[in-house]
């Protein structure tokens, strides 16, 4: 199943840029260890609940040198790189050196049930991930979801 990639760029209308940000709507996003890992991968839920039916949006942080092992999800997922370089590849064999690097603003779609792996190689990376839950990650070899990329 192919990964779909594109570069995303957008801007707000001039009138919207002049309006002050409504600070009263701001709230801190609590982060938690993703899938109980101990390698520093964190998830902040922005909208919805990934474990329940309906739309969800998360921001995930991957420390440098940490990637997921080959896995798949029961839902189609949409990813936008926010900061750093996101490395991804599809398939059931873990080959970090053969990943496709995506930069901030790049978009990617993980097809439902498509085996893939992704994460950070040389720098901390933040990505926004959205989809329609409930979702989970099923690791191809049944082991840990996250590991070292080097």
C-alpha positions as CSV (number, residue, x, y, z in Angstrom):
1,X,0.0,0.0,0.0
2,X,1.6,3.3,-1.0
3,X,2.2,6.1,1.4
4,X,0.8,9.4,0.1
5,X,3.0,12.4,0.5
6,X,2.7,16.0,-0.4
7,X,3.9,19.4,0.8
8,X,1.3,21.5,2.6
9,X,1.3,25.2,2.7
10,X,-1.4,27.6,3.8
11,X,-2.0,31.1,4.9
12,X,-4.7,33.0,6.7
13,X,-6.6,35.9,5.1
14,X,-5.2,39.3,6.1
15,X,-8.2,40.1,8.3
16,X,-7.7,36.9,10.3
17,X,-4.0,37.7,10.9
18,X,-4.9,41.2,12.4
19,X,-7.3,39.7,15.0
20,X,-5.8,39.0,18.4
21,X,-5.5,35.4,19.5
22,X,-8.3,34.5,21.9
23,X,-6.0,33.7,24.9
24,X,-9.0,32.5,26.9
25,X,-9.3,29.5,24.6
26,X,-5.7,28.4,25.1
27,X,-5.1,25.4,27.3
28,X,-2.0,23.4,28.1
29,X,-1.9,20.0,26.4
30,X,-1.0,17.3,28.9
31,X,1.5,14.8,27.4
32,X,1.8,11.2,28.3
33,X,4.1,8.4,27.3
34,X,2.8,6.8,24.1
35,X,1.8,3.2,24.5
36,X,3.6,3.1,27.9
37,X,7.1,3.4,26.3
38,X,10.2,4.4,28.2
39,X,12.1,5.9,25.3
40,X,10.6,9.4,25.5
41,X,7.8,9.2,22.9
42,X,5.0,11.4,24.1
43,X,1.4,12.0,22.9
44,X,-0.8,15.1,23.6
45,X,-4.4,14.6,22.7
46,X,-5.7,17.8,21.1
47,X,-9.2,16.7,20.2
48,X,-11.3,13.6,20.7
49,X,-10.2,10.3,22.2
50,X,-8.2,7.9,20.0
51,X,-9.5,4.9,22.0
52,X,-13.1,5.8,21.3
53,X,-15.2,6.1,18.1
54,X,-15.0,9.4,16.4
55,X,-12.4,12.0,15.2
56,X,-9.2,12.4,17.1
57,X,-6.1,14.7,16.7
58,X,-2.9,14.2,18.6
59,X,0.6,15.8,18.6
60,X,3.3,13.2,19.1
61,X,6.9,13.9,20.0
62,X,9.7,11.5,19.0
63,X,13.1,12.0,20.5
64,X,16.1,11.8,18.2
65,X,17.0,8.1,17.6
66,X,13.6,6.6,18.4
67,X,11.3,5.0,15.9
68,X,8.3,2.7,15.8
69,X,8.8,-0.9,14.7
70,X,6.8,-2.2,11.8
71,X,3.1,-2.0,12.8
72,X,-0.4,-1.2,11.4
73,X,-3.6,0.5,12.6
74,X,-7.3,-0.4,12.1
75,X,-8.0,3.1,10.8
76,X,-6.6,5.4,8.1
77,X,-4.3,8.0,9.7
78,X,-3.3,11.4,8.5
79,X,0.1,13.0,9.5
80,X,1.5,16.5,9.2
81,X,5.1,17.1,10.2
82,X,5.2,20.1,12.6
83,X,8.9,20.2,13.6
84,X,12.0,18.2,12.8
85,X,12.4,15.5,10.2
86,X,10.0,12.6,10.2
87,X,11.4,9.4,8.7
88,X,8.9,6.8,7.4
89,X,8.7,3.7,5.3
90,X,6.2,1.0,4.6
91,X,6.6,-2.8,5.0
92,X,7.2,-5.4,7.6
93,X,11.0,-5.2,7.6
94,X,12.6,-2.5,9.8
95,X,15.2,-0.5,7.7
96,X,15.7,2.9,9.2
97,X,18.4,3.9,6.7
98,X,16.0,3.4,3.8
99,X,13.2,5.7,5.2
100,X,11.7,8.7,3.4
101,X,12.5,12.0,5.2
102,X,9.5,14.4,5.6
103,X,10.0,18.0,6.6
104,X,7.7,20.5,8.5
105,X,4.6,21.0,6.4
106,X,4.8,17.7,4.7
107,X,1.6,15.5,4.7
108,X,1.4,11.7,4.8
109,X,-1.4,9.2,4.8
110,X,-1.1,5.7,6.4
111,X,-3.7,3.5,4.8
112,X,-5.8,1.3,7.1
113,X,-4.1,-2.0,7.8
114,X,-0.9,-0.9,6.0
115,X,2.3,-2.0,7.7
116,X,4.8,0.8,8.2
117,X,7.3,2.3,10.7
118,X,8.3,5.9,11.4
119,X,10.0,8.2,13.8
120,X,13.1,10.4,14.4
121,X,16.7,9.7,13.4
122,X,19.0,12.6,14.1
123,X,16.7,15.3,15.7
124,X,13.6,15.5,17.9
125,X,10.5,15.5,15.8
126,X,6.8,16.5,16.4
127,X,3.9,15.4,14.2
128,X,0.2,15.9,14.2
129,X,-1.7,12.7,13.7
130,X,-5.5,12.5,13.1
131,X,-8.0,9.8,12.2
132,X,-11.3,8.2,13.3
133,X,-11.1,5.9,16.3
134,X,-11.0,3.7,18.0
135,X,-7.3,3.2,17.0
136,X,-4.4,1.1,18.2
137,X,-1.1,-0.1,16.9
138,X,-0.5,-3.8,16.2
139,X,3.2,-4.6,16.0
140,X,4.0,-7.0,13.2
141,X,6.4,-9.2,15.3
142,X,4.4,-8.9,18.5
143,X,7.2,-7.0,20.3
144,X,7.6,-3.5,21.6
145,X,6.1,-0.7,19.5
146,X,9.1,1.6,19.9
147,X,12.9,1.1,19.7
148,X,16.1,2.8,18.8
149,X,16.6,3.8,15.2
150,X,20.4,3.4,15.4
